[in-house]
């Protein structure tokens, strides 16, 4: 029982070490990773490179694939682009296997304690705390690998007749290979950590409990099982996102199929590369672990080299398998980009939220466009239709603020860099101000309904002035969306200030003109009140827009 607990505890510590390492790497490279992800192109080779680099950086292919599904869900990546990124993620994840194999190749206990010490010192100094966090996670990882190795030796499964008899009952044939492949798939799907299953596989091979053929079959199963995470993330997403997750599954299944066809020659070739005799009764644990890592790398690299030329065909196949569903029709209420849930990588989740905020800003500009249309329309039915759309749009803005705010709050609970924490606070301010823009749009619609019901009509000169005010506010919204969708360093607040000054100047001019006209009894007091309310609400909308820009640029 003690040995079993040691084994389970080591696996838990291994997963925790990987998690701490991943979070630390994200804190160090979060902004750069977000820029890298934003620079994805239609070039399949750059997509593969991007997927590999991001996965190596965050040490989680599951995180990369879940993120990719989210990008497709938001129409920020095409299905073809996403397939290439996932291919790269599969290559990037092989780094974990090499880390595992290194842990089995020498006595790492000698370096764990110095790394722990350096990590703690760096964390306490504060200046290099993220490097310290990374070393701390690495220490846990190495310590867990050492414990796994020691526990494997202590188990000494090869000397236990019952264990030897059990595994010996599995002949080295395709039936056994398929069985172990299925076991690897199921266990990885349950644990949702291919790294943990890779470590267990290395322990079983190193102790002689299973052969290298059975171990490689488990690794093949792990490659299929790890696709479960992305498919689960895509359940609530749109058709293209579900197709992306399915492409990930098909990619790995295709690899397993061709490896099964060439299984024994391919395994012997891999063993020859590391200098291992797969038929020998006594095996070098180090070479066994390197053989598993080498197979994992060859499997994914060769699979990518073959399938990268068939991305259009894979796209057609997944489109044939997964048909559009009625629920995928435009849903005006649901968020497009973050409804898949929080990713396992909080630093990268900020990118998801930012893209949703960009969509929020664009929606608010479209809503203000409906306000302009409402002012200009003469048809009664068209007016009522536009009014209801504005009312619904204001309700959607409330829900978007709540959902994005909740998402940002959930991200904020994770361990984040100071820069990301500040970014989240500014994003909270952005969505609050944008919700206020939605409120102003509905207020303008109600003022215009009051104007219409009381049969208040403006002369051409006033109409032209108000339409100019609307156009200037729309210009401010356009600039706001350019700032939201771009890099902060590329923009200055001066452009938005200049537009706001023009809005204020129009307000002052119309306000003075209104007071003068009321004094001269040019029109009724009721008309003057409607005009005053309209220009005040437009100016208020301009203020909210300015607040969004200031928040995006990090200004107080």
Buried (B, 14 or more C-beta within 10 A) or exposed (E): EEEEEBBEBBBEBBBBBBBBBBBBBBBBBBBEBBEBBEEBEEEBEBBBBBBBBBBBBBBBBBBBBBBBBBBBBBBBBBBBBBBBBBBBBBBBBBBBBBBBBBBBBEEBBEBBEEBBEBBBEBBEEEEBBBBBBBBBBBBBBBBBBBBBBBBBEEBEBBEEEEBBEEBEEBEBEEEBBBBBBBBBBBBBBEBBBBBBBBBBBBBBBBBBBBBBBBBBBBBBBBBBBBBBBBBBBBEEBBBBBBBBBBBBBBBBEBBBEBBBEEBBEBBBEBBEEBEBBBEEEEBBBBBBBBBBBBBBBBBBBBBBEEBBEEBEEBBEBBBEEBEEEEEBEEEEEBBBBBBBBBBBBBBBBBBBBBBBBBBBBBBBBEBBBBBBBBBEBEEEEEBBBBBEBBBBBBBBBEEBBEBBBEBBEBBBEBBBBEEBEEBBEBBBBBBBBBBBBBBBBBBBBBBBBBBBEEEBEBEEEBEEBBEBBBEBBBBBBBBBBBBBBEEEEEBEBEBBEEBBEBBEEBBEBBBEBBEEBBEEEEBEEEBBBBBBBBBBBBBBBBBBBBBBBBBBBEEE
